[in-house]
């Protein structure tokens, strides 16, 4: 992609990265056990606290977000059972990771595009004691957005049950307040709404999560939250950090804080509203239910999604195809990160011609 083509990459992740953020990665290497890295990590920690709206430590991991999904299970669940809320491909992955870690898992699955009912959750938590509940906040395979604050309020009635949240396409674009809502572990990846290159993942563990982790002897090494937080307190990392990506993170946090996190949330709400209005105006419609639609990804119904994606590519625009079992009847628009309402309008104008 040449600089003149920026603003045309609307994949649901990885998203487009600002040229200044990409350029930050070319800074010279520094030792990862000296003062320079400690100053960098301290500055990053301050910015991430604002993005995550937390007073808890924000873990920075050189991994995909799926790695921190595994960390959530290995540190938050001893044997199980886990109640996995599934409504799409990535919430299903969370359940699969729990099983792969040898934990007992009960899956509560609803139709793709739907969200989970709070009364139904309350009933399941009354019927059986769970060590944890897993949920995908913004399901990027369908564009569905769970009522995370509501789910947290239900889980909070069961103090021994931890709430483990995948917010890969949520954090940085959707209002989330982990401390106030009582979320025990919430994670995201660098390549989504934070508009960074892939390769970093972030998570906030609550005090209850850290207490649980300390009691689990086989929580591993690389994703040991106790070890990670102990290092964070010294502005260090247990293993070699991805220095170039940290430079990019530092640069992007400066840009995010300049915009303001609440202004960033509002910009994403405007982009969502514009996309939904367009999809409904064309008669195509949106796949996710009206009461739960993500501000970062809209999944649009279409009988020939591959043709639409290919035609847009020929015009120099990138959008996402459908995912998983709905790939033959939907395409996806990723309106997240540093995209603007005006840039989105230009994309939708092109789509008007293609879908016509």
C-alpha positions as CSV (number, residue, x, y, z in Angstrom):
1,X,0.0,0.0,0.0
2,X,1.5,3.3,-1.0
3,X,0.9,6.5,1.1
4,X,-1.7,7.7,-1.4
5,X,-3.7,4.6,-0.9
6,X,-4.1,4.9,2.9
7,X,-7.7,5.0,4.1
8,X,-8.8,2.1,1.9
9,X,-8.1,-0.8,4.1
10,X,-11.3,-1.8,6.0
11,X,-10.6,-5.3,6.9
12,X,-12.0,-6.4,10.3
13,X,-8.4,-6.8,11.4
14,X,-5.6,-6.3,11.0
15,X,-6.6,-2.8,10.5
16,X,-4.8,0.1,8.8
17,X,-1.8,1.5,10.6
18,X,-0.9,5.2,10.4
19,X,2.4,5.9,8.6
20,X,3.9,7.7,11.6
21,X,3.2,4.6,13.8
22,X,4.7,2.3,11.2
23,X,7.8,4.6,11.0
24,X,8.2,4.5,14.8
25,X,9.3,0.8,14.4
26,X,12.5,1.9,12.6
27,X,14.0,3.4,15.8
28,X,17.3,1.9,16.9
29,X,17.3,-1.2,19.2
30,X,17.9,-0.7,22.9
31,X,18.9,-3.2,25.6
32,X,15.9,-4.8,27.3
33,X,17.3,-4.7,30.8
34,X,18.4,-1.1,31.0
35,X,16.9,2.3,31.9
36,X,15.8,3.1,28.3
37,X,13.3,0.2,28.2
38,X,12.1,0.9,31.7
39,X,11.3,4.5,30.7
40,X,9.5,3.3,27.6
41,X,7.5,0.7,29.5
42,X,6.5,3.2,32.2
43,X,5.3,5.6,29.6
44,X,3.3,2.9,27.8
45,X,1.8,1.7,31.1
46,X,0.5,5.2,31.8
47,X,-1.2,5.4,28.4
48,X,-2.7,1.9,28.5
49,X,-4.3,2.7,31.9
50,X,-6.3,5.4,30.1
51,X,-7.2,3.2,27.2
52,X,-8.4,0.4,29.4
53,X,-9.9,2.7,32.0
54,X,-8.2,0.9,34.9
55,X,-6.1,1.3,37.9
56,X,-4.9,-2.3,37.6
57,X,-1.7,-3.3,35.8
58,X,-2.0,-3.7,32.0
59,X,-0.1,-6.7,30.7
60,X,1.8,-6.3,27.4
61,X,2.5,-9.7,25.8
62,X,4.5,-10.4,22.7
63,X,1.9,-12.8,21.3
64,X,-1.4,-12.9,19.5
65,X,-4.5,-12.2,21.6
66,X,-5.3,-15.9,21.5
67,X,-2.2,-16.4,23.7
68,X,-3.8,-14.3,26.4
69,X,-7.1,-16.2,26.0
70,X,-5.0,-19.2,27.0
71,X,-3.5,-17.2,29.9
72,X,-7.0,-16.4,31.1
73,X,-7.8,-20.1,31.4
74,X,-4.4,-21.3,32.8
75,X,-4.4,-18.6,35.4
76,X,-8.1,-18.2,36.2
77,X,-9.4,-21.8,36.1
78,X,-7.9,-24.7,38.2
79,X,-9.9,-27.6,36.8
80,X,-13.3,-26.1,36.0
81,X,-16.1,-26.1,35.2
82,X,-16.1,-23.1,32.9
83,X,-19.3,-21.7,31.3
84,X,-18.5,-20.6,27.8
85,X,-20.9,-18.1,26.2
86,X,-20.7,-18.9,22.4
87,X,-22.3,-16.9,19.6
88,X,-19.7,-17.1,16.9
89,X,-16.3,-18.3,15.8
90,X,-14.1,-16.5,18.3
91,X,-16.2,-17.2,21.3
92,X,-16.1,-20.8,20.2
93,X,-12.3,-20.5,20.1
94,X,-12.3,-19.4,23.8
95,X,-14.2,-22.6,24.7
96,X,-11.8,-24.7,22.6
97,X,-8.8,-23.2,24.4
98,X,-10.3,-24.0,27.8
99,X,-10.8,-27.6,26.7
100,X,-7.3,-27.8,25.2
101,X,-6.0,-26.7,28.6
102,X,-7.7,-29.7,30.2
103,X,-10.5,-27.8,31.9
104,X,-14.1,-28.9,32.1
105,X,-16.3,-26.7,29.9
106,X,-20.1,-26.2,29.6
107,X,-21.0,-24.4,26.3
108,X,-24.0,-22.2,26.2
109,X,-24.4,-21.5,22.5
110,X,-26.9,-19.2,20.8
111,X,-27.4,-18.6,17.1
112,X,-24.7,-16.7,15.4
113,X,-25.5,-13.0,15.3
114,X,-27.5,-13.2,18.6
115,X,-26.3,-12.2,22.1
116,X,-26.8,-13.9,25.4
117,X,-29.8,-13.2,27.6
118,X,-29.0,-12.0,31.1
119,X,-31.8,-13.9,32.8
120,X,-30.6,-17.1,31.1
121,X,-27.1,-16.4,32.4
122,X,-28.4,-15.8,35.9
123,X,-30.3,-19.1,35.8
124,X,-27.3,-21.1,34.7
125,X,-25.1,-19.6,37.4
126,X,-27.7,-20.5,40.0
127,X,-27.9,-24.1,38.7
128,X,-24.2,-24.8,38.8
129,X,-21.1,-23.3,40.4
130,X,-18.6,-22.3,37.8
131,X,-15.0,-21.2,38.3
132,X,-15.3,-18.8,35.4
133,X,-17.4,-17.5,32.6
134,X,-15.9,-16.8,29.2
135,X,-17.4,-14.3,26.8
136,X,-16.4,-12.6,23.5
137,X,-17.4,-8.9,23.9
138,X,-17.4,-8.0,20.2
139,X,-17.8,-11.1,18.0
140,X,-15.9,-10.2,14.8
141,X,-17.2,-13.2,12.9
142,X,-20.8,-11.8,13.1
143,X,-20.5,-8.1,14.3
144,X,-22.5,-8.9,17.5
145,X,-21.8,-7.0,20.7
146,X,-22.6,-8.5,24.0
147,X,-24.0,-6.5,26.9
148,X,-20.7,-6.7,28.8
149,X,-21.7,-4.5,31.7
150,X,-24.9,-6.5,32.1
151,X,-23.1,-9.8,32.0
152,X,-20.6,-8.5,34.6
153,X,-23.4,-7.5,36.9
154,X,-24.9,-11.0,36.8
155,X,-21.5,-12.8,37.3
156,X,-20.7,-10.4,40.2
157,X,-23.5,-12.0,42.2
158,X,-21.3,-15.1,42.3
159,X,-18.0,-14.0,44.0
160,X,-16.2,-17.2,43.3
161,X,-16.9,-17.1,39.6
162,X,-14.4,-15.1,37.5
163,X,-15.4,-13.2,34.3
164,X,-12.9,-13.7,31.5
165,X,-13.4,-11.4,28.5
166,X,-12.1,-11.4,24.9
167,X,-12.5,-7.8,23.8
168,X,-10.2,-8.1,20.7
169,X,-12.4,-5.9,18.6
170,X,-13.7,-3.9,21.5
171,X,-11.0,-2.2,23.6
172,X,-10.0,1.1,22.1
173,X,-13.3,1.6,20.3
174,X,-16.1,0.6,22.7
175,X,-16.7,1.9,26.2
176,X,-15.4,-0.6,28.7
177,X,-14.7,0.1,32.4
178,X,-13.2,-3.1,33.9
179,X,-12.7,-1.8,37.4
180,X,-16.2,-0.3,37.7
181,X,-18.0,-3.2,36.1
182,X,-16.1,-6.0,37.9
183,X,-14.4,-7.7,35.0
184,X,-11.7,-10.1,36.2
185,X,-9.7,-10.4,33.0
186,X,-10.1,-8.5,29.7
187,X,-7.8,-8.8,26.7
188,X,-7.3,-7.4,23.3
189,X,-4.9,-7.5,20.4
190,X,-2.8,-4.8,18.9
191,X,-4.0,-5.1,15.3
192,X,-7.7,-4.2,15.8
193,X,-9.2,-1.0,17.3
194,X,-5.8,0.1,18.7
195,X,-4.6,0.3,15.0
196,X,-1.2,-1.2,15.5
197,X,0.8,-3.8,13.7
198,X,0.0,-7.4,14.7
199,X,2.2,-9.0,17.4
200,X,1.2,-7.6,20.7
201,X,-1.6,-8.4,23.1
202,X,-2.9,-6.7,26.2
203,X,-4.9,-7.7,29.3
204,X,-6.0,-6.3,32.6
205,X,-6.3,-8.8,35.5
206,X,-8.3,-8.0,38.5
207,X,-7.2,-8.5,42.1
208,X,-9.4,-11.5,42.3
209,X,-7.8,-12.9,39.1
210,X,-4.4,-12.5,40.6
211,X,-5.4,-14.2,43.8
212,X,-6.8,-17.1,41.8
213,X,-3.6,-17.3,39.7
214,X,-1.4,-17.6,42.7
215,X,-3.3,-20.7,43.8
216,X,-2.9,-22.6,40.5
217,X,0.5,-24.5,40.4
218,X,0.5,-25.5,36.7
219,X,-0.3,-22.1,35.1
220,X,2.8,-22.3,32.8
221,X,5.7,-19.9,32.4
222,X,5.3,-17.6,29.4
223,X,1.7,-16.6,30.4
224,X,2.2,-16.8,34.2
225,X,0.3,-13.7,35.3
226,X,2.1,-13.6,38.7
227,X,5.5,-13.4,36.9
228,X,4.2,-10.9,34.3
229,X,2.8,-8.5,36.9
230,X,5.9,-8.7,39.1
231,X,8.0,-7.7,36.1
232,X,5.5,-4.9,35.2
233,X,6.0,-3.4,38.7
234,X,9.7,-3.0,37.9
235,X,8.9,-1.7,34.3
236,X,10.4,-4.9,33.0
237,X,9.3,-8.1,31.1
238,X,10.1,-11.7,32.0
239,X,11.3,-12.5,28.5
240,X,12.7,-10.3,25.7
241,X,10.1,-7.7,24.6
242,X,9.2,-6.9,21.0
243,X,11.0,-3.6,21.1
244,X,10.1,-2.3,17.7
245,X,6.4,-3.0,18.3
246,X,6.7,-1.2,21.7
247,X,8.0,1.9,19.8
248,X,4.9,1.7,17.6
249,X,2.7,1.3,20.7
250,X,4.3,4.3,22.3
251,X,3.6,6.5,19.2
252,X,0.0,5.3,18.8
253,X,-0.8,5.8,22.5
254,X,0.3,9.4,22.1
255,X,-2.1,9.8,19.1
256,X,-5.0,8.0,21.0
257,X,-4.6,10.2,24.1
258,X,-4.5,13.3,21.9
259,X,-7.9,12.4,20.5
260,X,-9.2,11.3,23.9
261,X,-10.6,7.8,24.6
262,X,-14.2,9.0,25.0
263,X,-14.0,10.9,21.7
264,X,-12.6,7.7,20.1
265,X,-15.6,5.7,21.4
266,X,-17.9,8.3,20.0
267,X,-16.2,8.3,16.6
268,X,-16.7,4.5,16.4
269,X,-20.4,4.9,17.3
270,X,-20.8,7.3,14.5
271,X,-19.1,4.9,12.0
272,X,-21.3,2.1,13.2
273,X,-24.5,4.1,12.8
274,X,-23.5,5.2,9.3
275,X,-22.7,1.6,8.2
276,X,-26.0,0.2,9.6
277,X,-27.9,3.0,7.9
278,X,-26.3,2.2,4.6
279,X,-26.8,-1.5,4.9
280,X,-30.5,-1.1,5.8
281,X,-30.9,1.6,3.1
282,X,-29.7,-0.8,0.4
283,X,-32.1,-3.5,1.5
284,X,-29.2,-5.9,2.4
285,X,-29.5,-5.6,6.2
286,X,-27.1,-6.4,9.0
287,X,-26.5,-9.9,10.3
288,X,-26.3,-9.1,14.0
289,X,-29.4,-8.4,16.0
290,X,-30.3,-4.7,16.5
291,X,-29.9,-4.9,20.3
292,X,-26.3,-6.0,20.0
293,X,-24.2,-4.6,17.2
294,X,-20.5,-3.8,17.3
295,X,-19.1,-0.3,16.7
296,X,-16.1,-1.9,15.1
297,X,-17.3,-4.6,12.7
298,X,-20.5,-4.7,10.6
299,X,-21.5,-8.0,9.0
300,X,-23.7,-7.3,6.0
301,X,-26.0,-9.8,4.4
302,X,-25.4,-10.5,0.7
303,X,-26.1,-13.5,-1.6
304,X,-22.7,-13.1,-3.4
305,X,-20.2,-11.8,-0.9
306,X,-17.1,-13.1,-2.7
307,X,-18.1,-11.1,-5.8
308,X,-18.5,-7.9,-3.7
309,X,-15.1,-8.4,-2.0
310,X,-13.4,-9.0,-5.3
311,X,-15.0,-6.1,-7.0
312,X,-14.0,-3.8,-4.2
313,X,-10.4,-5.1,-4.4
314,X,-10.4,-4.3,-8.1
315,X,-11.3,-0.7,-7.2
316,X,-8.5,-0.5,-4.7
317,X,-10.5,-1.1,-1.5
318,X,-10.2,-3.9,1.0
319,X,-13.1,-5.3,3.0
320,X,-13.6,-8.6,4.7
321,X,-15.3,-11.7,3.5
322,X,-17.8,-13.6,5.6
323,X,-16.3,-15.9,8.3
324,X,-16.9,-19.5,9.2
325,X,-20.4,-20.9,8.5
326,X,-21.8,-17.6,7.2
327,X,-19.0,-16.9,4.8
328,X,-21.3,-17.6,1.8
329,X,-23.9,-15.1,2.8
330,X,-22.2,-12.1,4.4
331,X,-19.3,-9.7,4.0
332,X,-17.7,-7.6,6.7
333,X,-16.7,-4.0,7.0
334,X,-14.1,-3.2,9.7
335,X,-14.7,0.4,10.7
336,X,-12.2,0.6,13.6
337,X,-8.9,2.1,14.6
338,X,-8.0,5.3,12.9
339,X,-10.7,5.3,10.2
340,X,-12.9,8.3,10.0
341,X,-16.5,9.0,9.1
342,X,-15.5,10.7,5.9
343,X,-13.3,7.8,4.9
344,X,-16.1,5.4,5.6
345,X,-18.5,7.4,3.5
346,X,-16.1,7.1,0.5
347,X,-16.0,3.3,1.0
348,X,-19.8,3.1,1.2
349,X,-20.1,5.2,-2.0
350,X,-18.0,2.6,-3.8
351,X,-20.0,-0.2,-2.3
352,X,-23.2,1.4,-3.6
353,X,-22.0,0.9,-7.1
354,X,-20.8,-2.7,-6.5
355,X,-23.8,-4.1,-4.7
356,X,-26.2,-2.4,-7.2
